Amino acid sequence: MDSIFTDRLGTNYVPSDGEIDEIKRYLSAPEAQLRELEKEIARIQTILEDLMRKQDAILLTIEGHRALISPARRLPRDVVQEIFLQCLPEKHNAIMSGREAPLILGRICREWRDVALHTPQLWSSIHIPLILYGTTDDEVRLDILRYNAIKSWLNKSGACPLSISLPAVRGHADEPYTETSKLLLDYLLTHVKRWKWVEFNIPNKILEALSSVSPVDDLSCLEKLDFSLFYQHPDSNPGGFNLHNSNLLKAPNLRSLAVRLGNENIPSLPVS
């Protein structure tokens, strides 16, 4: 039944008491229809949700079985390893990020994780931002976690030649160097025979540990050295690492040397 108030809709018209009663009587029918429609919609939504659950279950079955016949699953292990190696960054050493290779390769599936963990070449390069200063408990804990993660990373590299970049996060000059930063360099020195490309951008004082490299160390793997040295207090006696006397410069296969530093006499460096 059509409403006699149609022309009043959307206006500021104020109905009388009698008209209000008439409007209420008129609304009883469409309100009943609305309730029936809402019941029907709820019934259909229940059916739709049930169908969607069945659809999800079927899709899961299909995807699981399609995965069994995926061409990638039948790739020989050595081919997968080569693909993984091509995922490594080309313009810098690998960074310790779960968003990049090699770490992200271990988050795809169990099989790929096993391949990644047993491909030493994937772990043969590493970029280590060195935190020089940190005194709060949280900073110390984070520093130790990073140190242990670096050890785990390099342990996976087996006997592969290493490419290492070590830039420093300098902080404030009047703060002490963290013990972990010194421990890290000492640890890297345990792999000195595997150093191939090495880049240091850290304080001369911390590099003092490099003085422990002796003439008897096998440095035949070393091809590239890149030094950017700076001093905590430039106006004082820097001490620390003496590049001029370093046995690293005597590496027989060293073919690239880049030096950016303060007090060394570059022309007289003993490089053959």
Backbone torsions as a table, in degrees:
resi	resn	phi	psi	omega
1	MET	NA	132.4	179.5
2	ASP	-71.6	147.3	178.9
3	SER	-85.6	138.8	177.3
4	ILE	-80.3	-3.8	-179.0
5	PHE	-102.8	12.3	-176.9
6	THR	-55.2	-41.7	-176.8
7	ASP	-74.7	-8.4	178.0
8	ARG	-93.1	-12.8	-176.6
9	LEU	-65.0	138.4	178.5
10	GLY	79.3	9.3	178.2
11	THR	-112.9	179.7	177.2
12	ASN	-95.4	20.9	-178.2
13	TYR	-62.4	134.7	178.6
14	VAL	-108.4	110.3	-177.7
15	PRO	-72.0	154.5	176.2
16	SER	-77.7	172.2	179.6
17	ASP	-59.9	-40.6	179.6
18	GLY	-65.9	-39.4	179.2
19	GLU	-68.2	-34.5	177.4
20	ILE	-61.1	-44.6	177.8
21	ASP	-61.8	-39.0	-179.7
22	GLU	-66.7	-40.2	178.8
23	ILE	-63.9	-40.8	179.5
24	LYS	-63.3	-41.7	178.1
25	ARG	-63.7	-39.1	-179.8
26	TYR	-64.5	-39.0	-175.5
27	LEU	-72.5	-17.6	-176.9
28	SER	-59.1	-38.7	-178.9
29	ALA	-70.3	-53.6	179.6
30	PRO	-63.7	-32.0	177.5
31	GLU	-66.0	-37.8	176.3
32	ALA	-65.1	-41.1	177.2
33	GLN	-61.7	-40.5	180.0
34	LEU	-62.5	-42.3	179.3
35	ARG	-62.5	-39.6	178.2
36	GLU	-65.4	-41.0	178.4
37	LEU	-64.1	-40.7	179.7
38	GLU	-64.0	-39.0	176.2
39	LYS	-62.5	-42.8	-179.3
40	GLU	-66.4	-40.9	177.7
41	ILE	-61.7	-44.0	178.8
42	ALA	-61.4	-41.4	178.8
43	ARG	-62.6	-45.0	-178.9
44	ILE	-67.5	-37.3	177.7
45	GLN	-62.8	-39.1	177.2
46	THR	-62.2	-43.7	177.6
47	ILE	-62.6	-44.0	-178.8
48	LEU	-63.3	-43.0	178.8
49	GLU	-62.7	-39.4	177.7
50	ASP	-64.6	-41.9	178.0
51	LEU	-64.5	-38.5	-179.6
52	MET	-68.0	-36.5	175.4
53	ARG	-63.7	-41.6	177.2
54	LYS	-64.6	-39.4	178.3
55	GLN	-61.7	-44.7	179.6
56	ASP	-61.0	-41.1	-180.0
57	ALA	-64.5	-41.3	179.2
58	ILE	-66.5	-43.2	178.9
59	LEU	-61.6	-39.4	178.8
60	LEU	-62.5	-41.8	177.6
61	THR	-64.2	-44.9	-179.7
62	ILE	-62.6	-47.8	-177.8
63	GLU	-64.2	-38.8	178.5
64	GLY	-63.0	-41.5	-179.7
65	HIS	-76.0	-33.7	175.5
66	ARG	-64.0	-35.3	178.3
67	ALA	-62.0	-33.5	179.7
68	LEU	-63.9	-29.7	-177.5
69	ILE	-105.8	13.7	178.8
70	SER	-63.9	135.0	177.3
71	PRO	-57.4	-34.4	-178.9
72	ALA	-62.1	-30.6	-179.0
73	ARG	-68.1	-25.1	-176.3
74	ARG	-96.5	2.4	178.4
75	LEU	-66.1	137.0	175.4
76	PRO	-60.3	149.9	-176.9
77	ARG	-57.5	-39.7	-178.2
78	ASP	-67.2	-29.5	176.9
79	VAL	-70.3	-42.4	177.4
80	VAL	-60.9	-41.4	178.5
81	GLN	-60.9	-42.5	179.8
82	GLU	-65.6	-39.7	176.6
83	ILE	-61.3	-42.8	178.9
84	PHE	-60.8	-42.4	-179.3
85	LEU	-62.8	-33.3	178.5
86	GLN	-72.0	-13.3	178.2
87	CYS	-82.3	-12.4	-179.3
88	LEU	-68.0	149.8	177.9
89	PRO	-63.2	145.7	-177.2
90	GLU	-95.4	-29.2	-171.7
91	LYS	-100.9	-2.1	178.1
92	HIS	-156.7	165.5	176.8
93	ASN	-68.3	157.9	179.9
94	ALA	-62.0	139.7	178.8
95	ILE	-104.4	157.9	-176.9
96	MET	-85.9	70.1	-178.9
97	SER	-129.2	134.9	178.2
98	GLY	-70.6	-3.9	179.7
99	ARG	-96.1	-4.5	-177.7
100	GLU	-130.9	162.3	174.6
101	ALA	-70.2	145.0	8.3
102	PRO	-90.0	-14.5	-172.5
103	LEU	-60.5	-41.0	-176.7
104	ILE	-65.0	-25.5	-178.5
105	LEU	-67.8	-22.4	179.1
106	GLY	-88.2	5.0	-177.0
107	ARG	-111.8	8.9	-177.5
108	ILE	-87.2	-54.9	179.0
109	CYS	-158.5	168.7	-176.2
110	ARG	-63.3	-39.9	-179.3
111	GLU	-64.6	-46.0	-179.7
112	TRP	-66.3	-34.9	177.1
113	ARG	-61.7	-42.4	179.5
114	ASP	-63.8	-41.6	178.3
115	VAL	-62.3	-46.8	-178.0
116	ALA	-61.5	-44.0	-177.5
117	LEU	-68.3	-21.5	-178.2
118	HIS	-112.1	27.8	172.8
119	THR	-119.3	90.5	-172.6
120	PRO	-56.3	-33.8	-177.6
121	GLN	-60.9	-27.9	179.2
122	LEU	-63.2	-26.0	-173.4
123	TRP	-108.7	15.2	-174.6
124	SER	-89.2	-0.1	173.4
125	SER	-131.7	147.2	-178.7
126	ILE	-157.2	138.0	175.8
127	HIS	-108.3	120.6	-172.9
128	ILE	-122.1	95.9	171.7
129	PRO	-64.8	117.9	-173.1
130	LEU	-91.0	118.2	178.4
131	ILE	-83.0	107.8	-175.1
132	LEU	-81.7	-30.6	-173.4
133	TYR	-126.0	136.2	178.0
134	GLY	178.4	117.4	-173.7
135	THR	-120.2	-16.3	179.9
136	THR	-74.3	159.6	-179.2
137	ASP	-59.6	-42.0	-179.5
138	ASP	-63.8	-41.2	179.7
139	GLU	-65.5	-40.6	179.2
140	VAL	-65.1	-44.1	179.2
141	ARG	-62.1	-43.1	179.2
142	LEU	-63.2	-40.1	179.4
143	ASP	-62.3	-41.4	-179.9
144	ILE	-67.7	-40.7	177.6
145	LEU	-60.6	-43.1	179.3
146	ARG	-63.9	-42.5	179.7
147	TYR	-59.1	-46.5	179.5
148	ASN	-66.5	-35.9	178.3
149	ALA	-65.9	-37.5	178.6
150	ILE	-66.0	-42.1	177.8
151	LYS	-61.4	-43.9	178.7
152	SER	-62.1	-41.8	179.5
153	TRP	-58.6	-53.1	-175.4
154	LEU	-70.5	-27.0	175.4
155	ASN	-63.4	-30.0	178.8
156	LYS	-74.9	-14.4	-175.5
157	SER	-80.3	-3.5	176.5
158	GLY	60.5	-126.7	-179.8
159	ALA	-107.0	15.0	-176.5
160	CYS	-67.3	146.4	170.6
161	PRO	-59.1	144.9	-172.6
162	LEU	-109.7	141.7	170.8
163	SER	-116.4	118.0	-172.6
164	ILE	-129.3	129.9	171.5
165	SER	-119.9	133.4	-171.6
166	LEU	-133.0	80.1	175.8
167	PRO	-86.8	146.1	-177.3
168	ALA	-96.9	142.0	167.0
169	VAL	-94.3	108.2	-161.7
170	ARG	-74.5	-42.1	-179.1
171	GLY	70.3	-146.5	-176.8
172	HIS	-99.2	136.3	-173.7
173	ALA	-66.8	-23.4	-177.4
174	ASP	-90.4	5.2	177.8
175	GLU	-96.3	148.7	-179.0
176	PRO	-73.9	152.2	173.4
177	TYR	-68.4	145.7	177.6
178	THR	-72.5	147.2	177.1
179	GLU	-62.6	-33.4	-177.7
180	THR	-64.7	-33.8	179.3
181	SER	-64.2	-36.3	177.6
182	LYS	-73.2	-40.7	178.0
183	LEU	-60.6	-37.6	-178.6
184	LEU	-62.8	-46.2	-180.0
185	LEU	-65.0	-38.7	176.1
186	ASP	-60.2	-40.2	179.1
187	TYR	-66.5	-43.5	179.1
188	LEU	-60.1	-32.3	179.3
189	LEU	-67.5	-22.2	176.4
190	THR	-68.6	-14.7	178.2
191	HIS	-108.8	17.3	-172.5
192	VAL	-58.4	-29.9	-179.7
193	LYS	-68.0	-15.5	179.8
194	ARG	-104.0	-1.1	179.6
195	TRP	-63.1	127.7	176.4
196	LYS	-114.7	-57.2	174.8
197	TRP	-121.9	123.1	-177.0
198	VAL	-133.3	131.5	179.1
199	GLU	-127.5	122.5	179.0
200	PHE	-117.7	130.0	172.4
201	ASN	-133.6	70.7	-172.7
202	ILE	-141.8	167.8	-176.8
203	PRO	-62.2	144.6	177.8
204	ASN	-55.4	-37.4	-175.9
205	LYS	-63.1	-41.6	179.2
206	ILE	-68.9	-34.6	-180.0
207	LEU	-69.3	-4.1	177.9
208	GLU	-54.3	-28.3	179.4
209	ALA	-60.4	-26.5	-179.5
210	LEU	-66.7	-16.9	178.2
211	SER	-65.4	-16.5	-179.4
212	SER	-76.7	-10.9	177.1
213	VAL	-67.3	118.8	-173.3
214	SER	-102.7	164.3	179.3
215	PRO	-60.5	-22.3	-176.7
216	VAL	-83.9	-11.2	178.1
217	ASP	-67.1	138.6	177.8
218	ASP	-79.4	107.1	-178.9
219	LEU	-110.9	22.6	-176.0
220	SER	-65.9	-18.6	-179.1
221	CYS	-80.3	-23.4	-172.2
222	LEU	-71.0	122.7	-179.5
223	GLU	-118.7	-28.3	-173.7
224	LYS	-139.6	130.6	175.0
225	LEU	-125.1	134.4	178.1
226	ASP	-134.0	113.4	-177.9
227	PHE	-113.7	130.2	167.1
228	SER	-128.4	98.6	-175.2
229	LEU	-99.3	144.1	172.6
230	PHE	-142.5	161.6	-174.9
231	TYR	-113.2	143.7	-179.6
232	GLN	-64.7	-41.3	177.0
233	HIS	-127.2	90.7	-172.6
234	PRO	-57.8	-27.4	-175.5
235	ASP	-85.5	-8.1	-179.5
236	SER	-100.2	174.4	177.2
237	ASN	-68.7	111.9	-171.2
238	PRO	-68.9	-33.5	-175.8
239	GLY	57.7	-152.0	174.1
240	GLY	75.9	-141.9	-170.9
241	PHE	-75.9	132.5	176.5
242	ASN	-109.3	99.3	-176.9
243	LEU	-61.4	-36.0	-176.7
244	HIS	-57.4	-36.4	-177.1
245	ASN	-98.1	8.4	-174.5
246	SER	-72.9	135.3	175.9
247	ASN	-71.9	-13.3	176.7
248	LEU	-60.8	-32.2	-179.1
249	LEU	-71.6	-9.9	179.8
250	LYS	-96.7	7.2	178.3
251	ALA	-57.9	126.5	-172.0
252	PRO	-64.3	-26.9	-177.0
253	ASN	-108.8	15.6	177.9
254	LEU	-65.4	121.1	-177.2
255	ARG	-123.8	-5.9	179.4
256	SER	-142.7	125.4	179.0
257	LEU	-134.9	120.3	175.7
258	ALA	-119.5	129.2	-175.6
259	VAL	-131.5	123.5	173.1
260	ARG	-129.6	108.3	-171.4
261	LEU	-156.2	176.4	-173.0
262	GLY	-94.0	-61.0	-166.3
263	ASN	-106.9	3.5	-179.1
264	GLU	-83.5	147.3	176.4
265	ASN	-91.4	92.9	-171.4
266	ILE	-58.6	-43.3	-177.4
267	PRO	-60.5	-23.1	-176.5
268	SER	-99.2	9.5	178.9
269	LEU	-62.9	132.9	-174.7
270	PRO	-79.8	72.1	178.7
271	VAL	-112.6	126.2	179.4
272	SER	-93.9	NA	NA
